[in-house]
Amino acid sequence: MDIDYSLLPLLAIMIPLVAAGAILGLRRNAFLRDTISLAAAVTQFLVVISLAPTVLAGTTIEVTLFTILPGIDFAFRADALAMVFATIASLLWIAAAVYSVGYMRSLEEHAQTRFFVCFAISLSAAVGGAFAANLFTLVIFYEVLSLITYPLVYHHEDEESWHGSRRYMVYLMGASKTFLLAALAMTYQFAGTLDFKPGGLFNDTTLSDGLLIGIYFCYLAGFAKAAIMPFHAWLPAAMVAPTPVSALLHAVAVVKMGVFCVLRVIFDVMGPRLMHSLDLDIATAYLVSFTIVMASVYALTRDDLKARLAYSTVSQLSYIVLGAALLSPSGIVGGVAHIPAHALSKITLFFCAGSIYCASRRRKISDMAGIGRRLPWTMAAFFVGSLGMIGVPPSGGFISKWYLVLGAVEAQSIVFLVVLLVSAVLNAAYFLPVSYTAFFVREKDNQNMEVAADDIREIPLVTVPLVVTAVFSLAMGVYPDYFLALARGVVP
């Protein structure tokens, strides 16, 4: 493996931190605060994407800052899997930076400076986790992301926010302080290092099968941000946060950090050979298949739009883990490619939910009859995002799900092929009725609504970003080469 040494991964992590400090210092000037947030987002993306040619050429970029203990370094590494996560997180921060300004100003939200500071630090933590070279560095940024997003979830500071944010922290911090800490300690004790190693850390150990299985499931439970059932309830609870938080952090950064960590464990801690020999691949695939189907069923029963999107996220995240657990080349490509495919479609859907709320104060799907005529751009983008979730061409979701289906066939697993096909039908069942209600159901008598139908109209700073992300979702389906090339670089 070719290795290059560069400080660029560290620079990508530091840019949002510097921006957070500047935002805090200029908190009395809203225009400069918003400008700095957008400028930092664009700069971080340019730094991240500048690493792509080197990584696509097969070279890994590394930088070590210092050593804590033998085998435990604070270090960063940009490889194919890291670039998938870092690229999509930094790209979508740009759209979210614009969207957040429109959303927060239109609703005249309080504590906007705190919001933007925590938002910036969250992106630093997400990209830091993406570029982590070992479990030690990864877990540091994983925990920072949990802590810094707590004020965002609790932003409204009311009773509902208190209950939602409390569940958020209990699940994420509780799982990491019990299962994850135990897994890290056992890994260091028995492997002698926490560095990621292609093929896994335990190939030369003489540990019993039971202990290895225990370590693996401690990781699976400890990385609760992956929202695999039964460690999923924090995600619907976190929907009390403002929509920009739900959109970027709970459709991109936070949840993608969870599945990214699980993929690191499968590929670079346990290793595909050990996963297969211990039947951990099959066990994981069945567990996430259950999550895919059950979360879709839950989504069908939710009338609140953000709640429906939250359970959809629980389901869609498990597609990524399923692709990795299949251990077939196409399955791995599909799982990794679903990281950006899901992010682009789901952030569009959350943006649309926020646009609907800003314009009409409506949250329930049953109250959205005829709203497509009032918010045509928003609901058209929602329809495009829905196609990505279902997996209809030419959306990016079709590309990733096509490879997942091929992966199930390669693995000769009819069960998981059926799960993928059934879940596609369920996705259609809970997404398409939203668009149908908005465009084809007659508008109801709105006397009891907070905003009269005649007063509902698009808000430009909110609408433009969601149209852009919808276009990006389609663009990935037409031009998937970049992410597919990176995904193929993950295949062992």
C-alpha positions, -999 to 999 in steps of 0.1 A, spaced: 0 0 0 15 34 -11 15 60 17 18 98 14 22 122 43 3 154 44 -13 179 68 -43 184 46 -66 160 66 -58 180 97 -65 213 79 -99 200 69 -107 193 105 -94 226 118 -112 249 94 -147 245 111 -130 250 145 -115 283 134 -149 293 120 -166 284 152 -142 307 171 -148 335 146 -186 331 147 -185 333 185 -163 365 184 -187 381 158 -219 370 175 -233 406 173 -229 407 135 -254 383 120 -242 389 84 -206 382 91 -215 352 112 -235 337 84 -208 346 58 -181 329 79 -202 297 82 -207 295 44 -170 304 36 -158 277 61 -181 251 45 -168 259 10 -131 259 21 -134 226 40 -150 209 10 -122 222 -13 -95 209 10 -113 175 13 -118 172 -24 -81 181 -31 -72 147 -15 -93 128 -39 -68 124 -68 -42 109 -45 -66 85 -29 -82 75 -62 -47 67 -74 -44 41 -47 -23 61 -22 -33 65 15 -26 99 31 -14 98 67 -4 122 95 5 113 131 4 141 157 16 123 188 17 89 206 -3 82 237 9 47 244 26 20 223 0 12 196 -22 42 205 -16 73 183 -36 104 177 -34 101 139 -53 107 107 -56 87 75 -74 95 42 -83 63 24 -112 54 1 -138 48 28 -127 80 47 -131 100 15 -166 88 9 -178 101 43 -157 132 43 -167 143 8 -204 140 14 -203 156 49 -183 186 37 -203 190 5 -237 190 22 -225 215 49 -224 241 21 -261 235 14 -270 233 51 -251 266 58 -274 285 34 -305 266 44 -299 272 81 -297 310 76 -331 310 58 -347 287 83 -334 303 115 -342 338 103 -376 331 90 -386 315 123 -367 342 143 -351 314 163 -332 323 195 -296 314 203 -285 315 167 -249 321 175 -248 290 197 -265 271 169 -239 280 143 -210 274 166 -221 239 176 -230 233 139 -194 241 128 -178 220 155 -201 191 146 -187 191 111 -152 192 124 -159 161 145 -176 143 116 -146 149 92 -122 141 121 -139 107 125 -138 101 88 -100 107 87 -93 88 120 -64 64 115 -73 42 145 -100 33 170 -86 57 196 -88 88 173 -122 76 159 -138 73 193 -126 107 204 -143 124 175 -173 100 179 -178 113 215 -172 149 206 -199 146 180 -223 133 207 -215 161 231 -215 190 207 -248 180 191 -266 179 225 -272 217 225 -285 214 190 -311 188 199 -320 208 231 -321 240 211 -358 249 218 -352 245 255 -388 233 262 -402 202 278 -403 182 246 -367 191 238 -356 181 273 -371 146 269 -358 141 234 -323 153 242 -322 133 274 -330 101 255 -304 111 229 -276 113 254 -286 83 275 -286 60 244 -254 74 228 -233 80 258 -246 50 277 -238 27 249 -203 41 244 -194 41 281 -204 5 285 -201 -16 253 -177 5 233 -152 11 262 -152 -26 269 -145 -34 232 -117 -9 230 -100 -23 262 -102 -59 250 -90 -50 215 -59 -32 229 -52 -60 254 -54 -89 229 -43 -72 197 -17 -48 212 -28 -19 190 -58 2 180 -46 10 145 -68 0 116 -54 -28 96 -67 -40 63 -79 -76 69 -84 -71 106 -64 -70 139 -72 -105 152 -60 -127 124 -30 -139 144 -46 -142 178 -55 -174 196 -86 -160 213 -116 -182 217 -145 -178 192 -168 -167 220 -145 -139 231 -141 -126 196 -179 -127 190 -183 -108 223 -159 -81 212 -176 -77 179 -211 -73 194 -198 -49 219 -187 -27 190 -220 -31 173 -239 -20 204 -214 6 214 -216 25 181 -253 32 187 -253 61 162 -257 34 136 -293 30 150 -295 -7 146 -324 -20 166 -328 -20 196 -304 9 199 -324 32 176 -349 51 198 -326 81 202 -329 90 165 -367 96 164 -364 113 198 -338 137 184 -363 150 159 -373 177 184 -342 196 171 -346 223 145 -349 209 110 -314 220 98 -300 198 127 -323 169 117 -312 174 81 -274 175 83 -266 159 116 -293 132 116 -293 125 79 -256 129 73 -230 136 100 -242 118 132 -259 87 117 -233 83 90 -206 84 117 -224 54 133 -224 33 102 -189 45 92 -176 32 125 -194 -2 120 -178 -5 86 -144 2 100 -149 -26 125 -160 -50 99 -132 -43 74 -103 -31 96 -108 -45 131 -124 -79 127 -116 -84 91 -137 -101 64 -120 -135 69 -128 -136 106 -163 -122 101 -170 -151 77 -154 -179 98 -173 -169 129 -206 -164 109 -207 -128 121 -215 -117 86 -247 -138 86 -257 -127 121 -252 -91 113 -271 -93 80 -301 -109 98 -300 -82 125 -299 -53 101 -325 -69 79 -349 -70 108 -341 -33 114 -347 -25 77 -382 -41 76 -394 -31 111 -383 5 109 -402 7 75 -433 -6 92 -429 20 120 -426 47 93 -458 36 77 -477 44 110 -463 79 115 -484 109 105 -457 134 116 -435 140 86 -402 143 105 -410 112 125 -417 93 93 -383 105 79 -366 95 112 -378 59 110 -369 59 73 -334 68 83 -332 39 108 -342 16 80 -319 31 53 -288 31 76 -290 -7 79 -288 -10 41 -252 3 44 -243 -23 71 -261 -51 52 -239 -44 21 -208 -47 42 -220 -78 60 -227 -96 27 -189 -95 21 -194 -98 -16 -177 -73 -39 -209 -58 -53 -225 -58 -18 -197 -38 -3 -198 -13 -32 -235 -9 -28 -233 -4 10 -205 22 7 -222 39 -22 -254 41 -2 -237 65 22 -237 94 -2 -269 82 -20 -289 82 12 -273 115 24 -283 134 -7 -319 121 -8 -325 123 29 -311 158 35 -334 169 6 -364 154 24 -356 170 57 -350 203 40 -384 199 25 -400 192 58 -384 223 72 -396 244 42 -432 232 48 -430 241 84 -415 275 78 -441 284 52 -472 268 68 -463 256 104 -476 222 94 -460 190 106 -486 163 99 -489 146 66 -527 146 69 -526 184 71 -507 188 38 -535 182 13 -530 205 -16 -498 221 -3 -480 211 -34 -498 239 -53 -486 264 -27 -450 251 -25 -444 235 -59 -405 236 -57 -405 221 -23 -428 193 -30 -412 185 -64 -379 182 -46 -395 160 -20 -407 137 -48 -372 135 -62 -358 127 -28 -384 100 -24 -373 84 -56 -338 82 -42 -351 64 -10 -372 40 -30 -344 33 -55 -360 45 -87 -337 55 -116 -321 80 -123 -316 87 -86 -284 79 -67 -304 55 -46 -310 33 -76 -272 29 -81 -265 19 -46 -295 -4 -43 -287 -20 -76 -253 -30 -63 -269 -42 -31 -292 -65 -50 -262 -78 -71 -243 -83 -38 -271 -105 -24 -271 -125 -56 -233 -129 -55 -236 -141 -19 -263 -165 -30 -287 -153 -4 -323 -153 -14 -334 -141 21 -315 -108 19 -326 -103 -17 -362 -106 -6 -355 -82 22 -342 -56 -2 -371 -60 -26 -398 -59 2 -382 -29 18 -383 -11 -16 -421 -17 -17 -424 -4 19 -404 27 10 -428 35 -18 -457 28 5 -447 55 30 -431 81 7 -454 83 -23 -486 91 -4 -469 123 9 -464 136 -26 -499 123 -36 -515 141 -7 -496 173 -15 -504 174 -52 -537 155 -58 -558 157 -26 -581 187 -24 -571 214 0 -590 212 33 -608 239 51 -579 256 69 -596 278 94 -579 260 123 -545 262 107 -519 286 121 -511 299 86 -539 303 61 -534 286 27 -534 319 8 -504 330 29 -482 300 22 -454 306 -1 -418 295 -8 -389 311 12 -360 316 -12 -331 309 12 -349 278 23 -360 266 -11 -328 270 -32 -307 246 -11 -333 218 -12 -336 222 -50 -298 220 -53 -296 188 -31 -324 172 -51 -304 179 -83 -273 164 -67 -293 133 -58 -302 129 -95 -267 138 -106 -253 109 -85 -276 86 -104 -264 99 -138 -227 104 -129 -219 79 -100 -183 74 -111 -166 93 -83 -183 76 -54 -183 42 -71 -145 44 -77 -141 51 -40 -165 23 -30 -145 -1 -52 -114 10 -33 -129 -3 -1 -134 -39 -14 -107 -61 2 
